[in-house]
């Protein structure tokens, strides 16, 4: 079994680690676009074009499913990706976990990139799944870039600024960018208020990993031998995991879980 994941950068690590936890025997293909990132400030048309190129480099490895582990690409490029890759390759998008967060009761904060915050897409999810819950949209300028670079000081500043915009009484924070799941500890420590119940954080990694298995008719088997290969594709080039990825627990887990393999994929 082989599952591919794509993103502009290392935001795919959380979902990839979730797949590995569910099925350690799965071969993983991690395809990203360091030459073109960040995707957030790009036009929808440009995001779609970049995403298609990355997806095709992943599809060349003949995976059984492709996870679009990027909120921006899921918003703008999912229909085009499914049309280009065809019905034979399941394409699983990433949706902010607003529905489960709202089901737990409010107030809820949704942390997202400035481009996503207040967007019709995010507002539509809030109206559909959280109409009866008080929701605060919190823009997080610079946070995904800081996570991508593994810049601890910049991560701390961006998290602190977003925490200051988050109401004290929130019970849950939705992590509306896949990069944010890599710094859950920082976010929890910044938002948790003394004397308040433990803060709930809602990411998407576990849900998309489980959905990918369902789409290809497989079941979780966490006890399976950790024999899955790891293939890394950076803007169409063969690569190892970027150094920044190894500063996060998810990246270290991926490197340690199975044999790493460098495979060449030519520019499309």
N, C-alpha and C positions, 0 to 999 in steps of 0.2 A: 504494500500500500504506500502511496506517495501523495503528500499534500503540499501544495505550494501556497505561499503567502506573499503578498505584495504591499508595499508602502513607499512613500517618498524616502523614508529613512528607517531608523531603528525602532519606530513605534510598533512594528510587527513582532517584536521580541516577546511581548506578553502573550499574544495569541499563539505564537509558535511554542512557547514553553507550556501553555495549556494543552496543546495537542500532544506534546511529548508526555505530559503527566497522564493523559488519558490512554495514549497508545505509544509506549516507549519504542515499539518496533516499527514505527512509521518513518519512512524516508521523508525528509523535509527539504523543500526548496525555498530559500529566502531571496526574493527579488526586490531590489530597491533602486532609487534614482538619486544618488548623492550629487550627480552632476546637475540635476535640475531642481533640487530642493532649495527652499521650501515651496510646497505646492499651494499653501494657503493664500498667498497674495496673487496668484495667477488667475487669469480669467477662466470661467468654466470650460471654454473651448480648449484652452491650453492645458488645463488639468486633464481633460479627457485625452488629448493627444499624448501627453506624457504617460498617463496610466495605461493606454493601449500598448505603448512600446514596452513598458515594464511587464505587462501581462503576457505579451507575446514571447518575451524572453523566458518567462516562467513556463508557459505552455509548451515551449520547445522541449522541455524535460518530460513531457507526457505525464503530468500528475493526474490523479483521480479526482481532485477537486482543487479549486483556487479560492483562498480567503482574501478578500480585499480588506486588509487590516489597517484601514485608513478612513477616517470619517469624511474627509474632504473628497477623496476619490469615490466613496460610496454615494455621496450626495450628487456629484456631478457626472460620474462616468459609468455607473453600474449598468444602465440600459445599453450603452455602447459596448461595454465589455462583454455582456451576455450575447449581444448580436454578433460581435466579431468572433468570439470563441465558440459559439454554437451550442446546441442543446446537449452535446455529448460531454461537456465539461461543466459540472456544477460550479457556479460562481456565487460565493456567499459574501454579502456585504456586512458592514459594521454599522450598527445603529446605537446611539447613546441609550443607556439603560434607564430611560426615564420611566418606562412602564413599571418595572419592578420597584424602583425607588418610590414612586408615587403610591404603589400598593401598600407600602409600609407606613403610609401616613406622612404628613408634612410637619413642618416646612422642609422644603428641598431646595438645594442650590445646584445649579448645573454649571460646572466649570467647562469652558470651551475656548477655542481660539477667538480672537476678535472678529474674524470673518464669519464664523459660525454663530456667534452670539447675536441674538436678535434676528437671525435669518428666517425667511419663510419656512425653511425645512425644520429648523429647531422649534419655532413657534408652533408649527403644525403638530409636532410630536407632543408638545406640552398641552395643546388644546385637546388632542385625541386621548391622551393617557393620564393627564394630570389636571383636568379641568376643575376638580374639586379640592385641589391641594395648592397651598401657597408655594409658588416656585420663584426663585430669584435666579436670573441669568447672570453669571459672573464671567466677564471677559478676562483672559489670562495672557496679556501681551508678553511675548518673550519666553514663555515657559517651555513650549515645545522645542524652540531653538536651543535653549539652555540644556534641556534633557538630551537632545541630539548630540550636543558637544560634550556632555557629561561635565558641565561647568558647575561645580557645587555652589560657588558663590552666587552665580546668576540664578541657579535653581532656587536657592534660598530667598533671594530678593523677589523673584517672580511669585513664588508661593506666598510669601508674606504679604505682598501687595494684593493678591487675590483673596487671601484670608481676611484682609482688612475690609474688603468689599462684600464679604459673606456675613449675613446676619448671625448674631450670636446664638439664636434659638434653633438653627437648622438641625434636623435629625439625620439628614443624609446628604451626601454630595455625589452627584453623577459626574463621572470622569468622561467628558465629552470629546476627548482626544486620546488616541491610543498611546501617545507618548506619556500621558499623565499616569498611566497605570504603573510605569516604571519607578515612579517616585511617590507611591502611596504613603509610605511612612512619613515623608516630609509633609504631605498634605494633611494627614491625620494629626500630626503633632501641632501643626499650625492652626487648625480649625477647631480641634477639641477644646471645649471651654471647661474650666474647673467647675465641678459640681453638676455638670450635665451628663445625661446618659451617654454611653459609648457611641461615637459617631459611626454611621454606616457609610461605606464607600461602595459605589456601584460602577464597576467597569464592564467591558463587553467581551473580554478575552475568553472566559470560560464558556459563555453562551455560543460564540461563533465556533469555537473548537468542537463543542458538542453537536452543533448544527452541521458542521462539515462531515462528521462521522455519520450522522443520520442520513444525509443526502447521498452518501455512497453505500448505505446499507451495512455499515460497520457498527460494532458495539464497543464501548470503553473496555479496556483490558489493562488496567494500570500495572498488573502483575506480569505483563509480557516482558520478555527479555529486551534490554536496552540495546538493540542492534540496528536502529534506524540510522541511515546516513544523513549527513547535513551538507547541502549544496548552497553556496552563497553566490549571488549574481549582483554586481554593483554596476548599474548603468550599462548592462550588457557585457561586462567584463568578468572573467573568472576572478575569484577573490577568496580571502579568508574573512571571518567575522571581523568587522571594524574594531579597532582598539576601544573605542567608546562603548561598544556593546558589552565588552567584557568588564566594564565597571559596574554593571547591573547584575543582580543575582540571576535574572532570567537568561542573560547572555552566557553567564558561566555555566548554568545548568545545561544549556544547549550544547556547549562545547564539550562538557563532560559526559553527557548522556549517551553518546554513541560516536562512532568513527566519523571525523570530519573529512569531507572530500571536496577538493577544488575541481570544478568542472568548467570548461570554457564554453561560453555562449557568445556568439558573434553579434555585433550590432545589427539591429533589424534594418 
